[in-house]
Amino acid sequence: MSYNTVCRALAVAFVSALVTPAVAGAQDSKSAPLAKQLVQLLESSKLDSIAAADPDKGTYVAALHIPGTQLLVVSGKFTTAVGADERIKNKQYRDLYMDLQGAALPGSRVFASDVSCDGLTIRSSGDGAADSWDFANKSLSFEGHKKAKMSETDYAKAYSEADEQYARILTLLLAQAKPKT
């Protein structure tokens, strides 16, 4: 084996060692247990939707659950929050979900399509639709870095950021869905 071949092999191993932990870490979904918990709460409460305020960001979040199919989650800001708080108070969650889909301020809307209601996954299983994340007028479908036309590192970073935001939104919705004592 030549000196150049050994150097190339070492360089490839070094780069792989740097990239692999980032990608592996991104595959540990923060949203998975939260999505499953939210779906269980919605089903046990016989609800198909839930909504909550996000006081830290001045936004609202809402989810629509299609049993056995997907969890659709949206977040956004309104020019005025006048109707949103009333909708939450009156448990008009589906109405607030629809308001966020249609009337959230441009650029503030975030939307997740969680296929199988199991949290965002970094890659689809190949036999169905992939989870997707829409934000800041961009869309990312989690079908792998090649289909997204991104480097593996950039793809893993985008997935990790989306999963973290999605987990935060799910936490707010879980707090709203849990029975008050």
C-alpha atoms as a printed R data frame, in Angstrom:
    type eleno elety resid chain resno       x      y      z
1   ATOM     1    CA   MET     A     1   0.000  0.000  0.000
2   ATOM     2    CA   SER     A     2   1.367  3.383 -0.972
3   ATOM     3    CA   TYR     A     3   1.864  6.315  1.378
4   ATOM     4    CA   ASN     A     4  -0.837  8.319 -0.504
5   ATOM     5    CA   THR     A     5  -3.364  5.500 -0.160
6   ATOM     6    CA   VAL     A     6  -2.748  5.277  3.591
7   ATOM     7    CA   CYS     A     7  -3.087  9.061  3.955
8   ATOM     8    CA   ARG     A     8  -6.360  9.061  2.016
9   ATOM     9    CA   ALA     A     9  -7.745  6.211  4.111
10  ATOM    10    CA   LEU     A    10  -6.811  8.025  7.316
11  ATOM    11    CA   ALA     A    11  -8.387 11.258  6.068
12  ATOM    12    CA   VAL     A    12 -11.636  9.467  5.173
13  ATOM    13    CA   ALA     A    13 -11.703  7.756  8.581
14  ATOM    14    CA   PHE     A    14 -11.082 11.082 10.335
15  ATOM    15    CA   VAL     A    15 -13.872 12.902  8.449
16  ATOM    16    CA   SER     A    16 -16.251  9.974  9.037
17  ATOM    17    CA   ALA     A    17 -15.501 10.082 12.752
18  ATOM    18    CA   LEU     A    18 -16.401 13.778 12.804
19  ATOM    19    CA   VAL     A    19 -19.608 13.485 10.756
20  ATOM    20    CA   THR     A    20 -21.028 10.206 12.100
21  ATOM    21    CA   PRO     A    21 -21.687 11.415 15.694
22  ATOM    22    CA   ALA     A    22 -23.559 14.469 14.376
23  ATOM    23    CA   VAL     A    23 -25.763 12.305 12.181
24  ATOM    24    CA   ALA     A    24 -26.247  9.616 14.836
25  ATOM    25    CA   GLY     A    25 -27.144 12.236 17.432
26  ATOM    26    CA   ALA     A    26 -29.694 13.749 15.089
27  ATOM    27    CA   GLN     A    27 -31.413 10.385 14.734
28  ATOM    28    CA   ASP     A    28 -32.311 10.365 18.444
29  ATOM    29    CA   SER     A    29 -35.665 12.094 18.128
30  ATOM    30    CA   LYS     A    30 -36.643 14.411 20.975
31  ATOM    31    CA   SER     A    31 -40.141 14.676 19.533
32  ATOM    32    CA   ALA     A    32 -40.914 10.948 19.309
33  ATOM    33    CA   PRO     A    33 -41.941 10.290 22.930
34  ATOM    34    CA   LEU     A    34 -43.800 13.622 23.105
35  ATOM    35    CA   ALA     A    35 -45.795 12.964 19.924
36  ATOM    36    CA   LYS     A    36 -46.803  9.518 21.131
37  ATOM    37    CA   GLN     A    37 -47.824 10.922 24.518
38  ATOM    38    CA   LEU     A    38 -49.874 13.705 22.914
39  ATOM    39    CA   VAL     A    39 -51.678 11.259 20.633
40  ATOM    40    CA   GLN     A    40 -52.520  9.035 23.625
41  ATOM    41    CA   LEU     A    41 -53.900 12.025 25.550
42  ATOM    42    CA   LEU     A    42 -55.950 13.200 22.573
43  ATOM    43    CA   GLU     A    43 -57.377  9.735 21.992
44  ATOM    44    CA   SER     A    44 -58.193  9.132 25.678
45  ATOM    45    CA   SER     A    45 -59.872 12.572 25.827
46  ATOM    46    CA   LYS     A    46 -61.694 11.883 22.545
47  ATOM    47    CA   LEU     A    47 -60.214 15.027 20.993
48  ATOM    48    CA   ASP     A    48 -59.002 15.416 17.423
49  ATOM    49    CA   SER     A    49 -57.269 18.747 18.039
50  ATOM    50    CA   ILE     A    50 -55.559 20.821 20.708
51  ATOM    51    CA   ALA     A    51 -54.161 24.354 20.848
52  ATOM    52    CA   ALA     A    52 -52.162 26.513 23.244
53  ATOM    53    CA   ALA     A    53 -50.469 29.879 23.555
54  ATOM    54    CA   ASP     A    54 -46.684 30.128 23.514
55  ATOM    55    CA   PRO     A    55 -46.132 33.076 25.856
56  ATOM    56    CA   ASP     A    56 -42.337 32.996 25.434
57  ATOM    57    CA   LYS     A    57 -42.557 33.595 21.682
58  ATOM    58    CA   GLY     A    58 -45.877 35.418 21.442
59  ATOM    59    CA   THR     A    59 -47.217 32.726 19.131
60  ATOM    60    CA   TYR     A    60 -49.927 30.097 19.181
61  ATOM    61    CA   VAL     A    61 -49.588 26.387 18.488
62  ATOM    62    CA   ALA     A    62 -52.218 23.862 17.439
63  ATOM    63    CA   ALA     A    63 -52.403 20.248 16.363
64  ATOM    64    CA   LEU     A    64 -54.872 18.228 14.355
65  ATOM    65    CA   HIS     A    65 -54.741 14.468 14.895
66  ATOM    66    CA   ILE     A    66 -55.907 12.160 12.141
67  ATOM    67    CA   PRO     A    67 -56.083  8.790 13.951
68  ATOM    68    CA   GLY     A    68 -53.729  6.157 12.615
69  ATOM    69    CA   THR     A    69 -52.455  8.511  9.943
70  ATOM    70    CA   GLN     A    70 -50.703 11.666 11.051
71  ATOM    71    CA   LEU     A    71 -50.342 14.552 13.428
72  ATOM    72    CA   LEU     A    72 -50.461 17.963 11.766
73  ATOM    73    CA   VAL     A    73 -48.969 20.726 13.906
74  ATOM    74    CA   VAL     A    74 -48.878 24.451 13.191
75  ATOM    75    CA   SER     A    75 -47.459 27.467 14.995
76  ATOM    76    CA   GLY     A    76 -47.616 31.136 14.142
77  ATOM    77    CA   LYS     A    77 -48.279 34.738 15.128
78  ATOM    78    CA   PHE     A    78 -51.312 36.895 14.494
79  ATOM    79    CA   THR     A    79 -51.363 40.660 14.037
80  ATOM    80    CA   THR     A    80 -53.707 40.684 17.014
81  ATOM    81    CA   ALA     A    81 -54.341 37.805 19.393
82  ATOM    82    CA   VAL     A    82 -57.882 38.897 20.108
83  ATOM    83    CA   GLY     A    83 -59.685 35.726 18.972
84  ATOM    84    CA   ALA     A    84 -56.984 33.176 19.742
85  ATOM    85    CA   ASP     A    85 -57.133 33.329 23.529
86  ATOM    86    CA   GLU     A    86 -60.927 33.058 23.409
87  ATOM    87    CA   ARG     A    87 -60.727 30.009 21.161
88  ATOM    88    CA   ILE     A    88 -58.380 28.289 23.643
89  ATOM    89    CA   LYS     A    89 -60.563 29.252 26.599
90  ATOM    90    CA   ASN     A    90 -63.641 27.833 24.819
91  ATOM    91    CA   LYS     A    91 -61.726 24.721 23.654
92  ATOM    92    CA   GLN     A    92 -62.255 25.642 20.003
93  ATOM    93    CA   TYR     A    93 -58.939 24.040 19.145
94  ATOM    94    CA   ARG     A    94 -59.770 23.022 15.584
95  ATOM    95    CA   ASP     A    95 -60.881 26.583 14.801
96  ATOM    96    CA   LEU     A    96 -57.581 27.966 16.082
97  ATOM    97    CA   TYR     A    97 -55.722 25.325 14.054
98  ATOM    98    CA   MET     A    98 -57.535 26.541 10.930
99  ATOM    99    CA   ASP     A    99 -56.871 30.197 11.847
100 ATOM   100    CA   LEU     A   100 -53.157 29.474 12.147
101 ATOM   101    CA   GLN     A   101 -53.110 27.660  8.806
102 ATOM   102    CA   GLY     A   102 -54.773 30.536  7.005
103 ATOM   103    CA   ALA     A   103 -54.117 33.761  8.888
104 ATOM   104    CA   ALA     A   104 -50.756 33.503 10.628
105 ATOM   105    CA   LEU     A   105 -48.395 36.327  9.760
106 ATOM   106    CA   PRO     A   106 -46.266 35.526  6.706
107 ATOM   107    CA   GLY     A   107 -42.907 34.137  7.718
108 ATOM   108    CA   SER     A   108 -44.088 33.283 11.257
109 ATOM   109    CA   ARG     A   109 -45.861 30.060 10.387
110 ATOM   110    CA   VAL     A   110 -44.218 26.729 11.160
111 ATOM   111    CA   PHE     A   111 -45.879 23.508 10.057
112 ATOM   112    CA   ALA     A   112 -45.042 19.877 10.776
113 ATOM   113    CA   SER     A   113 -46.538 16.866  9.086
114 ATOM   114    CA   ASP     A   114 -45.762 13.968 11.419
115 ATOM   115    CA   VAL     A   115 -46.588 10.846  9.454
116 ATOM   116    CA   SER     A   116 -47.441  7.918 11.741
117 ATOM   117    CA   CYS     A   117 -47.712 10.265 14.772
118 ATOM   118    CA   ASP     A   118 -44.310  9.136 16.027
119 ATOM   119    CA   GLY     A   119 -42.300 12.358 16.070
120 ATOM   120    CA   LEU     A   120 -40.067 13.609 13.313
121 ATOM   121    CA   THR     A   121 -37.819 10.931 11.862
122 ATOM   122    CA   ILE     A   122 -34.627 11.770 10.004
123 ATOM   123    CA   ARG     A   123 -35.489  9.465  7.091
124 ATOM   124    CA   SER     A   124 -38.716  7.919  5.874
125 ATOM   125    CA   SER     A   125 -38.906  4.161  6.056
126 ATOM   126    CA   GLY     A   126 -39.086  4.120  2.270
127 ATOM   127    CA   ASP     A   127 -42.547  2.584  2.105
128 ATOM   128    CA   GLY     A   128 -44.582  5.718  2.641
129 ATOM   129    CA   ALA     A   129 -44.639  9.463  2.969
130 ATOM   130    CA   ALA     A   130 -41.891 11.247  4.852
131 ATOM   131    CA   ASP     A   131 -42.295 13.669  7.733
132 ATOM   132    CA   SER     A   132 -41.970 17.293  6.681
133 ATOM   133    CA   TRP     A   133 -41.171 20.626  8.300
134 ATOM   134    CA   ASP     A   134 -42.161 23.995  6.823
135 ATOM   135    CA   PHE     A   135 -40.599 27.138  8.293
136 ATOM   136    CA   ALA     A   136 -39.691 30.666  7.189
137 ATOM   137    CA   ASN     A   137 -41.262 30.021  3.762
138 ATOM   138    CA   LYS     A   138 -39.040 26.945  3.261
139 ATOM   139    CA   SER     A   139 -39.944 23.281  3.264
140 ATOM   140    CA   LEU     A   140 -37.899 20.221  4.169
141 ATOM   141    CA   SER     A   141 -39.066 16.666  3.621
142 ATOM   142    CA   PHE     A   142 -37.142 14.118  5.680
143 ATOM   143    CA   GLU     A   143 -36.337 11.651  2.916
144 ATOM   144    CA   GLY     A   144 -32.565 11.743  3.316
145 ATOM   145    CA   HIS     A   145 -29.854 14.254  2.547
146 ATOM   146    CA   LYS     A   146 -29.527 13.306 -1.119
147 ATOM   147    CA   LYS     A   147 -33.194 13.994 -1.915
148 ATOM   148    CA   ALA     A   148 -32.964 17.228  0.089
149 ATOM   149    CA   LYS     A   149 -29.884 18.150 -1.985
150 ATOM   150    CA   MET     A   150 -27.911 18.906  1.178
151 ATOM   151    CA   SER     A   151 -24.705 17.636  2.670
152 ATOM   152    CA   GLU     A   152 -25.219 14.937  5.281
153 ATOM   153    CA   THR     A   153 -23.979 17.323  7.990
154 ATOM   154    CA   ASP     A   154 -26.308 20.186  6.938
155 ATOM   155    CA   TYR     A   155 -29.224 17.757  6.668
156 ATOM   156    CA   ALA     A   156 -28.553 16.350 10.146
157 ATOM   157    CA   LYS     A   157 -28.342 19.890 11.546
158 ATOM   158    CA   ALA     A   158 -31.618 20.929  9.863
159 ATOM   159    CA   TYR     A   159 -33.316 17.796 11.185
160 ATOM   160    CA   SER     A   160 -31.995 18.367 14.703
161 ATOM   161    CA   GLU     A   161 -33.214 21.995 14.738
162 ATOM   162    CA   ALA     A   162 -36.653 21.000 13.402
163 ATOM   163    CA   ASP     A   163 -36.965 18.135 15.881
164 ATOM   164    CA   GLU     A   164 -36.026 20.419 18.769
165 ATOM   165    CA   GLN     A   165 -38.591 23.061 17.755
166 ATOM   166    CA   TYR     A   166 -41.213 20.385 17.200
167 ATOM   167    CA   ALA     A   167 -40.519 18.911 20.656
168 ATOM   168    CA   ARG     A   168 -40.966 22.378 22.197
169 ATOM   169    CA   ILE     A   169 -44.320 22.835 20.441
170 ATOM   170    CA   LEU     A   170 -45.462 19.361 21.507
171 ATOM   171    CA   THR     A   171 -44.535 20.167 25.119
172 ATOM   172    CA   LEU     A   172 -46.831 23.214 25.027
173 ATOM   173    CA   LEU     A   173 -49.651 21.166 23.532
174 ATOM   174    CA   LEU     A   174 -49.168 18.395 26.103
175 ATOM   175    CA   ALA     A   175 -49.461 20.912 28.938
176 ATOM   176    CA   GLN     A   176 -52.778 22.080 27.464
177 ATOM   177    CA   ALA     A   177 -54.068 18.534 26.863
178 ATOM   178    CA   LYS     A   178 -53.293 17.194 30.335
179 ATOM   179    CA   PRO     A   179 -56.288 17.138 32.645
180 ATOM   180    CA   LYS     A   180 -56.196 20.008 35.126
181 ATOM   181    CA   THR     A   181 -56.328 18.982 38.787
